[in-house]
Amino acid sequence: MSHCSRHHRAEAGEAALTESEKRFSVFMTHLPAVVFIRTRQAVFCRESVSAGNFGWRECVGKTTEELLPSEVAELMMADDRRALTEVQR
């Protein structure tokens, strides 16, 4: 593959990623539901705009255990572990 071909493919990939990120951002902004995305370490890294409408503000960067009572946090993290295990099968 020539240098020009690799460069063109890299630019096309970056453009596709930018477009995908833009669509996802619009989706999260207008989604009429409370949605959170957390890392495998249970740290909130993204929340829908609707989350703020329900009093969930400034969750990003905090852990499940920091935001919820321990019994609720443990149930959520157990669900996450189960989901991640099923995805890896």
N, C-alpha and C positions, 0 to 999 in steps of 0.2 A: 504494500500500500504506500502510495507516495505521501510526502509531507503535506501537500495541498489537500489530499483526500482525508488524511487524519485531522487536519485543521478544520476542514468543512464539517466533518462528522462531530467533532468536539463542539463547534459552534451550534450545530443543529441540536445536539444533546442539551447544551446549556439553555437554548431557547425553549426547548420542550419542558425542561425542568422549571424554568421561570413561569411559563404558562400554566403548568400544573399547580405550582405554588399559589399563583394568582387565583385560579379556580377554587382551590381548597380554602383560601382566605375568604373569598366571597361566600362560599358555602358555610363556613363557621360563623361569619358575620350575620347571615340571614337565617340560619337554622333556627326554627322556633322550638328548640329543645335545649335542655342543659346537657352539655357534652364536655367531658374532660379527656385529655390524653395525658397519660403518665408514662414515665420511663419504666424499665424493668425494676428499678430500685424504688418504685412507687413515688417518684417525684413528679408533681404536676408540671407539665411543660407547655400545655396549651389548653385554653378553655373557650367555649363558645360565648358569644356576646350575651346570649340569654342567661348564662350563668350569673352574670352581674345583676340581672333582673330579679333573681331569687336570693340575693344577698351574698352570693359566692364571689367575693372580690379579692383580688390579689392572691390567688391560689398558686400562681406560677412560681416555681422554685421551692415550694413547700411539700412536705411529705404527707401521705395519707394520714399517718399517725399524728401529725401536727394539726391537722384540720378536723379530725373526727374523733369521737370517743373511741377508746381502744377496742372495745368489742365490735364496733361497726367497722373500724379500720381493718381489723384482723379478718373479718368476713370478706371485705372487698379484696384484700390481698390474697386470700385463699382462692377466691374466684379468679383473680388474675393469674395465679400460678396454674390453676386448672386449665384456663384458656390457653396459656402459653405452652403448656405440656401438650395439649391437643393439636396446636398449630405445628409443633415440631415433629409430630408423628408421621 
